[in-house]
Amino acid sequence: MSQPHPPAGGEPFVDVPVRDRFFQSSAFFPMPIVLASTRGPDGATNLAPYSLCFPHITGERHAMVLVMKRASKTAQNLARSGLIAINFIPDEPTYLDNCKALSRAVPTAEKMARSVFTLVPSTREQTGEPPPDLVAEAVQVFECRLTRAEPCESEDDEQRFILDVEHIRMQPRWHASLEAGRGCPRLPVDYGFRKGSDTWLSRPRVAVSGPRLRPRFEITVERTPDEVGAAFAEALGRPDAPIVGARVGEHIQLSLPEEARTTWSPHLDLRLEAEEGQTRIRGRIGPHPHVWTLFTALHLAVAFTAVGGLMWGLSQLMAGESAFALWAIPIALFLHAFIAGAAFIGQGLGADQTYQLRSFLDDVLEV
């Protein structure tokens, strides 16, 4: 029997058993993370995150299929009212963390008290029960009506809910991008639940070089520096802009809003270089300039102390005295290591905000 040929640049494929729920247990299958909003018997809106939500081909009708446990509040509310709103939220760490709280099986009032999302009333025509509220932070919302529910063959406690899409609501900026065919939002994607509670999220990796504390990267776009600068000015000028910044000459500086900024919050410095009708963007991610100046000052102070201790200790040796001042050298080395370690810990604490900065950059550049 011939041996399988490895794919170019890789090793031979490995067979994976096709288990139950193969798209979660046997593969990396991308699925959306959405918030389903329904209204309970008391009129309160309930939010719950789901991933088994896909388009459903039904001929001329535009439909979705949503799979969930029939005992869930969402399923019970949907079966009773026949109405649901599917909210596609942005890929923001704060929103995804809150989805964990909204997935807990606790009373609706207790769960919704922990929600960070803003609810706004639906504008769909009311023919019976009031429609569920929408999530204001959502990029887009599918307002749907239940057509039918079907049991899942492999799971006795799950059902497939077939939903007719009656309305698609979208934020104005993304509607403009959709119609122009340029740019798209960053929506969260997961690859299925592992160990019953964890999920693997899709996050873009950033290729960087240089010192880890201030990594660098380069991007080339088919636009002039003035066009790039105008795109950043427009994005930063939006009332809902998640990032603040300014352009000074060929430099653009981006950071988190003051209310979201901490000691470890990152700062992104961009340099625009014209290159034959293109723009090469050289970026550097690091601590805020004030924090970087503080760390530099601390390292210099420790270094001067070590030099002073060395010279004093040598003078003591030459005078035949006890050279206790030489202890300044190992103490200085320890302090240097301590300061550097604190910086790396801070870099880890600011990882989510670094992702926000890079995502904002990619959205503006449409890369």
N, C-alpha and C positions, 0 to 999 in steps of 0.2 A: 504494500500500500504506500502510495506516495505521501511524503510529508507536506503539510500545509505550508504555503509560502508566506513569510511574514510580510505585513504591509510595509510600504516604503518608510524607512526610518524607525520602524518599531519591531516588536516581537510578535510571534504567532498569536492568533486569537485564542482565548480560553473559553471553553463551553461553560455556560452558567445554567443551572437547572431552572426550568420555567415553573416557578412556585405559584401558589395562590396569590392573587393580587400582584402579578409579576411586575407591573409597572412601578411598584414600590419596593418589592422584596428582591427582584432579580435584575433591576436595571436602574439607570439614571434617566428618569422620564420627566421632562420639564412640565410643571403644572403651575397655574397662577395661584397667588394668595389673594383672596378677595374677602370682603366683609359683607355677609348677608344680613340685611336689615328686614325685620318683620315686626308686626305689631301684635302684642299679647292681648288676652281677653280684657285686661284692665286698661288697654289703650296705650301702654308704655312700649316704646320701641326697643327691640332687643337686637344687639349686634353680636355676630359670631363669625370667626374666620373659617374658611373652607378652601380646599384645593381641588377637589374632584368636581370641577366646573368646566364644561366644554361646550362648544357649539354642537347643535343637534340638527342633522339634515332631515327635513320633513317636507320635501317638495317645495311648494311655494311659500310656506310659512317660515318665519325666522324664529328659531327656537334655541334654547340652551337646555342642557341636562345637568342637574345638580344631584350628587349622590351624598346622602347623609343618613345617620341613624334615625329610625322612625320615632324613637323616644326623645329626641332632642327637642328643645323649645322651638328652634327654628322650624323643624318639620311639623310640629303640632300647630304652630301659628300659621304656617303656610297652608296646611291641610284645612284649617278652619276658615281663613280669610281668602285664600287663593291669590294673595298678593305678596310680592317680595321685590326688594331692590338689591342688585348685586353691585357693590361698590369696589372699584379697582383703585386701591390706595397706592401712593408713591412708595418707592423703595427707600424708606427712611428708617434708620435704626430705632428711633423713638416709636414709630408706628408699629414696627414688627415686634418690638418688646411688648407693647401694649396688647398685641394680638394674643400673646400667651395668657394674659390676664382675662381677656374676653373669651377664651376657649374653656375656661373652668366651668364645671357643672355646679354653679351656685345660683341663688335667687337672682332674678334679673336686676332688681334694684341694687343689690350688693355689687354685682358685676359692673353695671353701667356707672356706678359711682367711681370706678377706677378708670373709666374710659378717658382718653385724651382727645377724642374726636368730637367735632362740633356737628350737631344734628340740625338740619334745615328741613322745613316742610316740603313735601312733594307738590308739584304743580299739576299732576295728572288729574283728570276728571274723576270726581268722587261719585260712585254709583251705589256704594254700600258702605262697608267699613272704611274709615279713613285709611289712605295708603300709608305705608311705613315712611318714616323720615329718611332723608338722604344724608350721606356723610359729606360735609362741606369740603374736606381736604381731599376727596377722591378726584382722580384725574378724569374718570368717566363713570357713569352709573347706567346699568341696564335695569329699567323698570319692567318687571315681568308679571305675567299672570299664569297661574297653574293650569295646565291642560289635563295632565293625568299623573298618577303615581304608579310605579311598577316595582315589584320586589326584585331584589338582586339575587340571581341564582346561587351565587357562592356565599352570600352573607344573609342569614335569616333576619338579622336585626337592621338591615340597611334597605333603603329604597332609592330608586331613581325617580326624580321629579322632573317631568318634562314641562318646560316653561316657555310660553310665547313671549318674545321680546316686543313690548308695546312702544317703549320710548328709550332712546339713548341720549342721555344728558352728558355734556362734556364741557370742561372749562374752556373759556374763550381762546386762550393762547394755544391750547392743543387742538382745538377745532381749526384754528388758522393754519397750524402746522399740517393737519390732516388734509385740508383742502389744497394747500400749496404743495403737498408731497415732500415736505422738508422738515426733518426733525421729528423726534418721537420721545415720549416720556420714558423714564426708567421705572419699570414695574417689577415687583418682587416675584421671584420664581423659586419654587422648592422642588426637591427631587424625592419626595416621599418621606413618610415617617419611619424612623428607625427606633427600635427598642420601645415602641409604644408611646414615646413621649417626645423624642427628639426629631428634628427635621434638618435636612441639609439645604441651605440656601445658596442660590446662585449670586455670586458677587464678582464683578470684574477685578482681575488682578492688574496692578500697575507695575510696569517694568521701570525700575529706577536704577540709578548708579550714583556713586559718590558715598560720602560718609553717611552712615545710617541715621545719624541725628538730623541731618539736613539733606535728604535724598533729592536727586535731580532727575529730570526726565525731559524729553524733547518730543514735540509734535509738529508736523508740517501740514498746513491746510492750504487749499486752493483759493485763498483770498488775500487781499492786500492788508498791511497793518492797520490802515484806516478803517477798513471794513470790519476787521476783527475787533478793533477798539470800539466801533459803533455798536457791534453786537453785544459786547460786555456792558456798554453804557445803557443799552436798552434793557438787558436782563437785570442789571443792578437797580434800574429805576422803577421796576415793577413794585407795587405795594406789597405783594406777597413774596418778594425775593428772600430766599433763606440765607443769603450771603450778602455781606456788605463789602465795599471796596472802592477803589479810586484808581484813575489812570494819571500817571505823571510822566509825560514824554513817552518813551518807549517801554516804560514799566507799568504793569498793572499789579496792584496788591489786593489780595482777597483774604478775608477772615470771617469769623463767625460774628453775628450781632452781639452787642455788648451784654445783653441779658443772658445769652447762652455761653458766654466766654468764661473760661476758668484759667487757672494758672497753666494748665497743660494744653490749652487749646492751640491748634496748629495755625500757621500763617502761610499763605501761598504767594510767592513772588514770581511774576511772569515777565519775561523780556521778549519783545516782539522784534524780529529781524526780517527785513525785506529780502526776498530771494527769488528774482526772475518771475514776478507775478504771483509768487507764493509768499507765505509767512512762516518762518520757523519760530516756534514758540519754545523758549527754554524756561522750564519751571523749576522752582526749588521750594520744597516743603520743609518747614522748620518751626520752632517755637516763635511766638510773637516777638518782635524786635526788642521789646522791653525785657522779656524773660531771657532772651538770648544774651542781651547785654549784662544782665545780672549773673548768669552762669559764667560768662567770660570774666567778669570782674572777680567772682569767687575763685576761679582757677588762677588768675593772676595774683590775687592776694595770697593764696596758698603757696604759689611758686616763689613769690618774694620772701615769704616767711621761711621757706626751705633754704633759699640762698643765704638769707640772713643768719639762719641757724648754722649753716655749713661754715660760713666765715667766722662766726663767733666760736664755733666748736674748734676750728683749726687754730684760732688765736689761743684758746684755752690749752690745746695740746702743746703749742709752742712755748707757752708759759709754764708748762709742767703741772697744770691744774686738771681737775676732773672735767672731761669734755661732755658734760651733760647736755649742752646745747645741740649736739649732734642728733639727739632724739627728735629734733624738729624734722629731720629728713624722713624717717619712717612714718611719723605722724602726718606729714604733708602728703606722702604717697597714699596713705589710707584715706585722707580727706579727698584727694583727687578721685580715687576709685569710688568713694561714697557719692560725690557730686555727679560723676558720670553715670553711676547706677541709678540715681534719682532721675536723671534725664531720660534714661531708657525706659524706666517705669512710667514716667510721664508720657513718653511717646506711645506706650501701649494703652494708657488711659485715654489718650486722645485719638485712638484709631478710628472710632466711629465718625468723629468730626473730620478727620482726614478724608474719609470716604465721602462725606458730604461735600467737601471742597472739590475733590476730584470729579464727583458726579456733576456738580454745577458746571465745572469747566467743560466736561464732555458734552453736557446738554447745550451750552452756548455755542460750542464749536461744531456740534452735530457730528461727533465722531463715534 
